[in-house]
Amino acid sequence: MFAMLALLLMGCGDPTLSTLLPQGEVAKSQYSLMVLSLAIMIFVLLVVFIIYAIVLVRFRQKKGDDSIPEQVEGSHTLEILWTAIPIVLLIILAVPTVIHTFNVSAKEKAGKNELSIKVTGHQYWWQFEYPKDEIATAQELVLPVNTKVHVELTSADLIHSFWVPSLAGKTDTNPGDHNKNYMWLDTGSKTGVYKGKCAELCGASHALMDFKVKVVSKEDYEAWKTNFKSATAKSADQAQGQEVFKKNCLSCHAIGKEGGSTGPNLTGFGDKEKIAGILDHNKDNLKKWIRDPQKIKPGNNMPKLNLQDDDIEAVADYLLKMKLENK
């Protein structure tokens, strides 16, 4: 019963968090390697089981027959055969694997029709920078459809691992400018939202270090960039929330061109799909996060602000109003 249950549960999961539903050429290439390696393993398994079955039937001891089968442990032919076959199979797997590894790990900069992104891992959130456009955002990486993306990976504290299963394989983000990693991914021909995770154990809230990749049309991407650059931290109808935010949060968090860079950039926060990368985007969850972030993500660097309930209410209203289309 437990074996059947385990088999059934293997089919459960999020389709946007699966290597088996690849989008774009990089993910499809990795999927092909998985299929190739699985085919080789199945082939080896079948050969071993067939030989085992033949030996089991042909050479089993028969009643009244005490003869010793022919001993072949010194056969040069067999020894060469079972040495050569694994080498051939390894070559078949190794050649496309090495080619793919070099193709997706290139250090060259993005070309004219390609996009360059810098990814920085933090405990426990992700920062995404667009150097050419001077944009820095967090937790949601917005990319245009049908685009090849050059990704530079680094970390602000310790080792994390950037992984968007539907778009590309996992690559470590290491601390220090001397230890950067690079990778390519492409967004494929479909728009959609793909989930990403940290794939390297990095502390108490490692399992909660999620993010999103939003693949949009090229027109929507250009509109998003324009709106992001022109966003401001001002809100005429949320004066109390703006004042509380300015006093307690603006030194770490930026909105538009105002604020610090220690914490996630909150520009367009009202348009986000998740709070802290994991909570449903609504006022109640936002108030819980502001009131006690350590309870939601243990070990994260956001302090408990000890704000009054009315101040928390005001800040929540202020942030939820921060939508790019209503700037």
KEKE-3310 file (N, C-alpha, C; in steps of 0.2 Angstrom, whole numbers, plus 5000, padded with zeros to 4 digits):
npx = (5004:5010:5020:5012:5006:5017:5021:5010:5010:5021:5017:5012:5013:5020:5017:5025:5036:5045:5057:5053:5044:5050:5054:5060:5076:5088:5083:5076:5087:5094:5084:5084:5096:5093:5084:5092:5102:5093:5089:5100:5103:5091:5093:5105:5100:5090:5098:5106:5096:5091:5102:5104:5092:5093:5104:5099:5089:5096:5107:5104:5104:5101:5090:5099:5110:5126:5136:5149:5147:5155:5169:5172:5179:5191:5191:5196:5189:5176:5180:5186:5174:5165:5171:5173:5160:5154:5163:5160:5146:5148:5155:5145:5136:5144:5149:5138:5135:5146:5147:5135:5137:5147:5141:5130:5137:5145:5156:5156:5150:5133:5125:5120:5106:5103:5099:5106:5108:5110:5111:5109:5111:5103:5102:5085:5082:5081:5090:5088:5096:5097:5108:5110:5099:5098:5091:5085:5078:5067:5064:5055:5058:5058:5056:5057:5048:5055:5069:5086:5096:5109:5116:5124:5130:5131:5134:5128:5131:5133:5135:5123:5110:5105:5090:5079:5068:5060:5066:5080:5095:5102:5113:5127:5128:5141:5149:5159:5168:5177:5173:5163:5149:5143:5129:5118:5101:5086:5070:5060:5045:5033:5022:5022:5022:5035:5042:5055:5069:5080:5094:5103:5108:5106:5104:5092:5080:5081:5072:5062:5066:5061:5057:5050:5049:5044:5038:5035:5026:5036:5032:5025:5035:5044:5035:5034:5047:5048:5038:5043:5055:5050:5043:5038:5040:5030:5014:4999:4987:4990:4997:5000:5005:5016:5024:5027:5034:5044:5051:5055:5058:5064:5077:5083:5075:5071:5060:5056:5068:5072:5078:5086:5098:5100:5089:5076:5071:5056:5049:5034:5027:5014:5010:5016:5016:5018:5021:5036:5041:5034:5022:5004:4998:4991:4983:4982:4992:5003:5003:5006:5019:5026:5024:5031:5044:5053:5046:5040:5050:5063:5078:5081:5086:5079:5074:5063:5051:5043:5031:5016:4999:4991:5000:5006:4995:4994:5006:5005:4993:4999:5010:5003:4997:5006:5008:5014:5006:4998:5005)
npy = (4994:5006:5007:5009:5021:5030:5029:5035:5048:5053:5059:5071:5088:5105:5111:5122:5121:5111:5100:5092:5098:5107:5124:5133:5133:5129:5123:5112:5106:5101:5092:5083:5077:5071:5061:5054:5049:5041:5032:5025:5019:5011:5002:4996:4990:4981:4972:4966:4960:4951:4943:4938:4931:4921:4914:4909:4900:4892:4887:4881:4870:4853:4839:4825:4828:4832:4838:4850:4866:4874:4884:4901:4911:4916:4921:4930:4937:4939:4948:4959:4963:4966:4977:4986:4989:4997:5008:5013:5017:5027:5036:5040:5046:5056:5065:5073:5079:5086:5096:5103:5108:5117:5126:5132:5138:5149:5163:5174:5190:5197:5197:5209:5206:5200:5198:5204:5199:5202:5191:5190:5181:5182:5179:5178:5179:5185:5195:5205:5212:5223:5228:5236:5244:5250:5245:5238:5224:5213:5196:5194:5190:5198:5194:5196:5187:5174:5176:5176:5175:5181:5177:5183:5177:5179:5180:5188:5184:5169:5153:5150:5143:5145:5141:5138:5127:5125:5132:5132:5123:5121:5133:5138:5152:5161:5169:5185:5194:5188:5175:5172:5165:5160:5159:5153:5156:5153:5161:5154:5152:5154:5164:5166:5161:5156:5145:5147:5141:5141:5130:5125:5121:5133:5138:5141:5145:5140:5132:5140:5150:5156:5161:5170:5169:5179:5178:5188:5197:5205:5219:5221:5219:5230:5241:5238:5241:5255:5259:5255:5263:5275:5275:5281:5285:5291:5294:5301:5298:5290:5295:5293:5280:5281:5290:5282:5271:5278:5282:5270:5260:5264:5265:5253:5247:5251:5262:5266:5278:5281:5277:5263:5249:5237:5228:5220:5228:5237:5242:5244:5235:5231:5224:5212:5194:5186:5187:5190:5180:5168:5169:5171:5185:5196:5208:5203:5194:5202:5210:5201:5198:5210:5212:5201:5196:5185:5175:5170:5168:5161:5167:5176:5193:5204:5215:5214:5226:5231:5239:5249:5243:5251:5258:5247:5243:5255:5255:5243:5246:5256:5250:5240:5248:5252:5251:5248:5252:5262:5273)
npz = (5000:5004:4995:4983:4986:4987:4973:4967:4972:4966:4955:4958:4960:4955:4940:4935:4941:4937:4929:4919:4911:4900:4895:4882:4874:4882:4893:4887:4881:4892:4897:4886:4889:4901:4896:4888:4897:4905:4896:4893:4905:4907:4896:4900:4912:4907:4899:4909:4917:4908:4905:4918:4920:4909:4914:4926:4922:4912:4918:4930:4944:4940:4944:4949:4941:4943:4936:4932:4926:4911:4915:4914:4918:4914:4902:4888:4878:4884:4895:4888:4881:4892:4897:4886:4882:4893:4892:4879:4881:4891:4884:4874:4882:4888:4878:4873:4885:4890:4879:4881:4893:4892:4883:4890:4901:4897:4898:4891:4887:4885:4869:4856:4854:4865:4883:4898:4914:4932:4946:4963:4977:4993:5011:5016:5001:4984:4973:4958:4945:4931:4922:4910:4910:4922:4933:4948:4956:4966:4971:4960:4944:4929:4912:4894:4881:4871:4871:4874:4888:4897:4912:4927:4941:4959:4977:4992:5004:5009:5001:4989:4978:4961:4954:4941:4937:4925:4916:4916:4922:4939:4947:4956:4967:4973:4986:4985:4972:4965:4962:4954:4945:4929:4917:4904:4899:4891:4887:4880:4870:4875:4886:4904:4921:4930:4943:4955:4965:4979:4978:4986:5002:5014:5027:5040:5034:5021:5013:5011:5002:4989:4973:4958:4940:4928:4913:4899:4886:4873:4872:4884:4892:4889:4893:4907:4911:4908:4917:4929:4930:4932:4943:4960:4977:4983:4989:4989:4996:5006:5018:5031:5031:5022:5029:5041:5034:5028:5040:5046:5037:5025:5025:5022:5012:4995:4985:4970:4965:4978:4994:5003:4999:5006:5009:5000:4985:4984:4974:4965:4973:4975:4964:4965:4966:4977:4995:5003:4995:4998:5004:5001:4992:5001:5012:5025:5027:5024:5035:5045:5041:5042:5056:5063:5056:5058:5062:5051:5042:5048:5054:5044:5038:5042:5054:5069:5070:5080:5079:5081:5080:5072:5064:5057:5050:5042:5035:5028:5020:5012:5005:4998:4989:4980:4965:4949:4938:4943:4948)
capx = (5000:5014:5023:5008:5005:5023:5021:5005:5012:5026:5014:5009:5018:5018:5020:5029:5042:5047:5062:5050:5040:5055:5053:5066:5081:5092:5079:5075:5093:5095:5079:5086:5102:5090:5081:5098:5105:5088:5088:5106:5102:5086:5096:5110:5096:5087:5103:5108:5091:5090:5107:5102:5086:5095:5108:5095:5086:5100:5112:5101:5106:5095:5090:5103:5115:5131:5141:5151:5147:5161:5171:5174:5182:5198:5189:5198:5184:5171:5183:5186:5167:5161:5175:5172:5153:5153:5167:5156:5140:5150:5157:5139:5133:5149:5150:5133:5135:5151:5145:5129:5139:5151:5136:5126:5141:5149:5157:5155:5144:5127:5126:5116:5099:5102:5098:5111:5105:5114:5108:5113:5108:5104:5097:5083:5079:5084:5090:5089:5098:5097:5114:5109:5093:5099:5085:5086:5071:5068:5059:5052:5063:5053:5060:5053:5048:5059:5075:5092:5098:5115:5115:5129:5128:5135:5130:5130:5133:5136:5133:5116:5110:5099:5087:5072:5068:5057:5070:5088:5098:5104:5120:5129:5130:5146:5151:5165:5168:5182:5171:5156:5147:5139:5125:5113:5095:5081:5063:5055:5040:5027:5022:5019:5026:5039:5044:5062:5071:5087:5095:5109:5106:5109:5102:5086:5074:5083:5067:5057:5070:5058:5056:5047:5052:5038:5040:5030:5028:5041:5028:5023:5042:5046:5031:5036:5054:5046:5034:5048:5060:5047:5039:5040:5038:5025:5007:4995:4981:4993:5002:5003:5009:5022:5028:5030:5038:5050:5055:5057:5060:5067:5085:5085:5071:5070:5054:5059:5075:5073:5079:5093:5098:5101:5084:5073:5068:5049:5045:5029:5026:5007:5009:5019:5012:5019:5025:5042:5042:5031:5015:4999:4999:4985:4984:4983:4999:5008:5003:5010:5026:5029:5024:5036:5047:5057:5041:5038:5057:5068:5085:5082:5090:5074:5072:5056:5051:5039:5027:5009:4995:4988:5006:5007:4989:4995:5011:5002:4989:5004:5014:4999:4995:5012:5007:5017:5001:4995:5011)
capy = (5000:5012:5008:5012:5028:5033:5029:5040:5054:5055:5062:5077:5094:5111:5111:5127:5119:5104:5099:5087:5102:5112:5129:5136:5128:5127:5117:5106:5102:5097:5087:5078:5073:5066:5056:5050:5045:5036:5027:5021:5015:5006:4997:4992:4986:4976:4967:4963:4956:4946:4938:4935:4926:4916:4910:4906:4895:4887:4884:4879:4863:4849:4833:4820:4831:4835:4841:4857:4870:4877:4890:4906:4917:4918:4922:4937:4940:4942:4953:4964:4965:4970:4983:4990:4992:5003:5014:5016:5020:5033:5041:5042:5051:5061:5070:5079:5082:5091:5101:5107:5111:5123:5130:5136:5141:5153:5169:5180:5195:5196:5201:5214:5204:5196:5202:5203:5200:5200:5188:5190:5178:5184:5176:5172:5182:5185:5202:5204:5218:5224:5233:5241:5248:5252:5243:5232:5222:5207:5191:5192:5192:5199:5193:5195:5180:5173:5180:5173:5179:5179:5177:5183:5174:5180:5180:5193:5181:5163:5150:5148:5140:5148:5136:5138:5120:5125:5136:5130:5119:5125:5135:5141:5159:5161:5176:5187:5196:5183:5168:5173:5160:5162:5154:5155:5153:5157:5161:5150:5155:5155:5169:5163:5162:5150:5146:5146:5140:5140:5123:5124:5122:5140:5140:5139:5146:5138:5129:5146:5155:5155:5167:5169:5172:5181:5179:5192:5199:5211:5225:5222:5220:5237:5245:5237:5245:5262:5261:5254:5268:5282:5274:5285:5282:5296:5292:5307:5296:5286:5299:5290:5274:5284:5292:5276:5268:5282:5282:5263:5255:5267:5265:5247:5246:5256:5262:5270:5280:5283:5271:5259:5243:5232:5224:5219:5233:5236:5246:5239:5229:5230:5220:5206:5188:5183:5191:5186:5175:5162:5170:5174:5192:5200:5212:5200:5191:5207:5213:5196:5198:5216:5211:5197:5192:5180:5169:5168:5166:5161:5168:5181:5199:5209:5215:5215:5233:5233:5244:5249:5240:5256:5259:5241:5244:5260:5253:5238:5249:5260:5246:5237:5254:5254:5247:5252:5255:5267:5277)
capz = (5000:5004:4988:4978:4988:4984:4966:4965:4974:4961:4950:4961:4960:4952:4933:4934:4945:4935:4924:4914:4906:4899:4891:4880:4871:4887:4897:4882:4880:4898:4897:4882:4892:4906:4893:4885:4902:4907:4891:4894:4912:4906:4892:4905:4917:4904:4898:4915:4919:4903:4906:4924:4918:4905:4918:4931:4919:4909:4922:4937:4945:4938:4948:4947:4937:4947:4932:4933:4920:4909:4918:4909:4922:4911:4894:4886:4874:4888:4899:4884:4880:4897:4898:4881:4882:4897:4890:4874:4884:4894:4878:4871:4887:4890:4873:4873:4892:4890:4874:4884:4899:4889:4880:4895:4906:4894:4902:4886:4888:4881:4862:4854:4854:4871:4889:4903:4921:4937:4951:4969:4983:5000:5016:5011:4995:4978:4970:4951:4942:4924:4921:4905:4911:4929:4937:4953:4959:4970:4971:4954:4938:4923:4906:4888:4878:4865:4873:4877:4894:4900:4919:4931:4948:4965:4983:4997:5011:5008:4995:4987:4971:4957:4950:4938:4933:4919:4911:4916:4928:4945:4947:4963:4968:4978:4989:4982:4965:4961:4962:4951:4940:4923:4914:4899:4899:4886:4890:4876:4865:4879:4892:4910:4927:4932:4950:4956:4972:4981:4978:4990:5009:5016:5033:5043:5029:5014:5010:5010:4998:4983:4968:4952:4934:4924:4905:4897:4879:4873:4873:4891:4896:4888:4897:4914:4912:4908:4923:4935:4931:4934:4950:4965:4984:4986:4989:4992:5000:5011:5021:5037:5029:5019:5035:5045:5030:5028:5046:5049:5032:5019:5025:5019:5006:4990:4981:4964:4966:4985:4999:5003:4995:5010:5009:4994:4982:4985:4969:4962:4978:4975:4959:4967:4967:4984:5000:5006:4991:4999:5007:4997:4992:5003:5017:5032:5026:5024:5042:5048:5039:5046:5063:5065:5050:5060:5063:5044:5039:5053:5052:5039:5041:5043:5061:5071:5071:5086:5077:5084:5075:5067:5060:5053:5045:5037:5030:5023:5015:5008:5001:4993:4984:4976:4959:4943:4933:4947:4951)
cpx = (5004:5018:5019:5006:5011:5023:5016:5007:5018:5023:5011:5015:5016:5021:5025:5036:5045:5052:5059:5045:5045:5052:5059:5071:5086:5089:5078:5081:5095:5090:5081:5092:5099:5087:5086:5100:5100:5088:5094:5105:5097:5089:5101:5106:5093:5092:5105:5103:5090:5095:5106:5097:5089:5100:5104:5092:5090:5105:5110:5103:5100:5096:5094:5109:5120:5137:5143:5151:5154:5163:5174:5177:5188:5197:5191:5193:5178:5174:5183:5179:5164:5165:5174:5165:5152:5157:5163:5150:5142:5152:5150:5136:5138:5149:5145:5133:5140:5150:5140:5132:5143:5146:5132:5130:5146:5150:5157:5149:5139:5128:5120:5108:5098:5102:5103:5107:5110:5110:5112:5108:5109:5100:5091:5079:5083:5084:5092:5091:5099:5102:5112:5104:5093:5093:5087:5079:5073:5063:5056:5056:5058:5058:5055:5054:5053:5066:5080:5095:5104:5115:5122:5127:5133:5131:5133:5132:5136:5133:5126:5116:5104:5097:5080:5071:5065:5061:5078:5089:5100:5112:5121:5130:5135:5148:5158:5165:5173:5179:5164:5155:5143:5135:5121:5107:5091:5074:5058:5050:5033:5027:5020:5024:5029:5042:5052:5064:5078:5088:5101:5107:5110:5107:5095:5080:5076:5077:5062:5060:5067:5058:5052:5050:5045:5040:5034:5031:5033:5038:5027:5030:5044:5042:5032:5043:5052:5043:5039:5052:5056:5043:5042:5038:5033:5018:5002:4990:4983:4998:5005:5007:5016:5027:5031:5035:5045:5055:5058:5060:5064:5074:5087:5081:5070:5063:5056:5066:5076:5074:5086:5092:5100:5096:5081:5070:5060:5045:5040:5027:5018:5005:5012:5014:5013:5022:5030:5044:5038:5023:5010:4999:4992:4987:4986:4990:5004:5009:5007:5017:5029:5029:5029:5039:5050:5052:5040:5045:5062:5075:5086:5084:5085:5072:5065:5056:5047:5034:5020:5005:4992:4994:5007:5001:4991:5000:5009:4998:4994:5007:5009:4996:5000:5012:5010:5012:4998:5000:5009)
cpy = (5006:5013:5011:5019:5032:5034:5035:5047:5057:5059:5069:5082:5100:5110:5116:5126:5112:5104:5095:5091:5108:5117:5132:5131:5125:5121:5111:5102:5098:5091:5081:5074:5069:5060:5051:5045:5040:5030:5022:5016:5010:5000:4993:4987:4980:4970:4963:4958:4950:4941:4934:4929:4920:4911:4906:4900:4890:4883:4882:4872:4858:4842:4828:4822:4835:4838:4848:4861:4873:4883:4895:4912:4920:4920:4930:4940:4943:4948:4959:4967:4969:4976:4988:4993:4998:5009:5017:5020:5027:5038:5044:5047:5057:5067:5075:5082:5088:5097:5106:5111:5118:5128:5135:5139:5146:5160:5175:5184:5194:5200:5206:5213:5200:5201:5199:5204:5198:5197:5188:5187:5181:5179:5180:5175:5183:5193:5201:5211:5218:5230:5239:5246:5252:5251:5237:5231:5216:5202:5189:5195:5192:5199:5193:5189:5180:5176:5176:5177:5176:5181:5177:5182:5176:5180:5186:5191:5175:5159:5148:5145:5142:5143:5138:5132:5120:5128:5134:5127:5124:5127:5139:5148:5159:5168:5178:5188:5191:5177:5168:5167:5163:5157:5157:5152:5157:5156:5157:5155:5156:5160:5164:5164:5156:5150:5144:5145:5140:5132:5121:5126:5128:5142:5138:5140:5144:5136:5134:5151:5154:5162:5165:5172:5173:5182:5182:5194:5204:5218:5226:5223:5227:5242:5244:5241:5252:5263:5260:5260:5275:5281:5279:5282:5287:5293:5297:5304:5291:5289:5296:5284:5276:5286:5287:5272:5272:5282:5275:5259:5257:5266:5258:5245:5252:5256:5267:5272:5282:5276:5268:5253:5236:5226:5224:5226:5232:5240:5241:5234:5227:5225:5213:5200:5185:5188:5187:5180:5169:5163:5173:5181:5195:5203:5208:5197:5196:5210:5207:5196:5204:5215:5207:5193:5186:5173:5166:5165:5166:5162:5173:5188:5204:5209:5215:5222:5236:5239:5243:5246:5245:5258:5253:5241:5249:5258:5248:5241:5253:5256:5242:5242:5255:5249:5251:5255:5261:5272:5284)
cpz = (5000:4998:4983:4979:4985:4977:4964:4967:4970:4956:4952:4961:4956:4945:4931:4938:4943:4929:4918:4910:4904:4894:4888:4878:4877:4891:4893:4881:4886:4899:4892:4885:4897:4902:4890:4891:4905:4902:4892:4900:4911:4902:4896:4909:4913:4902:4904:4918:4915:4904:4913:4923:4915:4910:4923:4928:4916:4913:4929:4938:4944:4943:4945:4942:4941:4943:4933:4927:4918:4912:4913:4912:4918:4904:4893:4882:4879:4892:4894:4882:4885:4900:4893:4881:4887:4895:4884:4876:4887:4889:4875:4876:4888:4885:4873:4880:4892:4885:4877:4889:4897:4886:4885:4901:4903:4898:4897:4888:4883:4874:4862:4855:4860:4877:4894:4910:4926:4943:4957:4974:4989:5005:5017:5005:4990:4975:4962:4948:4935:4923:4916:4906:4918:4933:4941:4956:4963:4970:4965:4948:4932:4917:4900:4885:4872:4866:4876:4882:4897:4908:4923:4938:4953:4971:4988:5003:5010:5002:4994:4980:4967:4953:4948:4934:4926:4913:4911:4923:4934:4944:4953:4962:4974:4980:4986:4975:4961:4960:4959:4946:4935:4920:4909:4900:4894:4888:4886:4872:4869:4885:4898:4916:4929:4939:4950:4963:4973:4981:4982:4998:5012:5023:5035:5038:5022:5010:5008:5005:4991:4979:4962:4946:4930:4917:4902:4889:4879:4874:4880:4895:4895:4893:4905:4915:4913:4915:4929:4936:4933:4940:4955:4972:4987:4985:4993:4997:5005:5015:5027:5036:5026:5024:5039:5041:5029:5034:5048:5043:5026:5019:5022:5013:5001:4987:4976:4966:4974:4989:4998:4999:4999:5010:5002:4991:4982:4979:4966:4966:4977:4969:4960:4967:4974:4988:5003:5001:4992:5001:5001:4997:4994:5010:5024:5032:5027:5031:5046:5047:5043:5053:5066:5059:5052:5061:5056:5041:5044:5051:5047:5042:5043:5051:5063:5073:5077:5084:5080:5078:5070:5062:5055:5048:5040:5032:5025:5018:5010:5003:4996:4987:4979:4970:4953:4939:4936:4950:4951)
residu = (MET:PHE:ALA:MET:LEU:ALA:LEU:LEU:LEU:MET:GLY:CYS:GLY:ASP:PRO:THR:LEU:SER:THR:LEU:LEU:PRO:GLN:GLY:GLU:VAL:ALA:LYS:SER:GLN:TYR:SER:LEU:MET:VAL:LEU:SER:LEU:ALA:ILE:MET:ILE:PHE:VAL:LEU:LEU:VAL:VAL:PHE:ILE:ILE:TYR:ALA:ILE:VAL:LEU:VAL:ARG:PHE:ARG:GLN:LYS:LYS:GLY:ASP:ASP:SER:ILE:PRO:GLU:GLN:VAL:GLU:GLY:SER:HIS:THR:LEU:GLU:ILE:LEU:TRP:THR:ALA:ILE:PRO:ILE:VAL:LEU:LEU:ILE:ILE:LEU:ALA:VAL:PRO:THR:VAL:ILE:HIS:THR:PHE:ASN:VAL:SER:ALA:LYS:GLU:LYS:ALA:GLY:LYS:ASN:GLU:LEU:SER:ILE:LYS:VAL:THR:GLY:HIS:GLN:TYR:TRP:TRP:GLN:PHE:GLU:TYR:PRO:LYS:ASP:GLU:ILE:ALA:THR:ALA:GLN:GLU:LEU:VAL:LEU:PRO:VAL:ASN:THR:LYS:VAL:HIS:VAL:GLU:LEU:THR:SER:ALA:ASP:LEU:ILE:HIS:SER:PHE:TRP:VAL:PRO:SER:LEU:ALA:GLY:LYS:THR:ASP:THR:ASN:PRO:GLY:ASP:HIS:ASN:LYS:ASN:TYR:MET:TRP:LEU:ASP:THR:GLY:SER:LYS:THR:GLY:VAL:TYR:LYS:GLY:LYS:CYS:ALA:GLU:LEU:CYS:GLY:ALA:SER:HIS:ALA:LEU:MET:ASP:PHE:LYS:VAL:LYS:VAL:VAL:SER:LYS:GLU:ASP:TYR:GLU:ALA:TRP:LYS:THR:ASN:PHE:LYS:SER:ALA:THR:ALA:LYS:SER:ALA:ASP:GLN:ALA:GLN:GLY:GLN:GLU:VAL:PHE:LYS:LYS:ASN:CYS:LEU:SER:CYS:HIS:ALA:ILE:GLY:LYS:GLU:GLY:GLY:SER:THR:GLY:PRO:ASN:LEU:THR:GLY:PHE:GLY:ASP:LYS:GLU:LYS:ILE:ALA:GLY:ILE:LEU:ASP:HIS:ASN:LYS:ASP:ASN:LEU:LYS:LYS:TRP:ILE:ARG:ASP:PRO:GLN:LYS:ILE:LYS:PRO:GLY:ASN:ASN:MET:PRO:LYS:LEU:ASN:LEU:GLN:ASP:ASP:ASP:ILE:GLU:ALA:VAL:ALA:ASP:TYR:LEU:LEU:LYS:MET:LYS:LEU:GLU:ASN:LYS)
# end
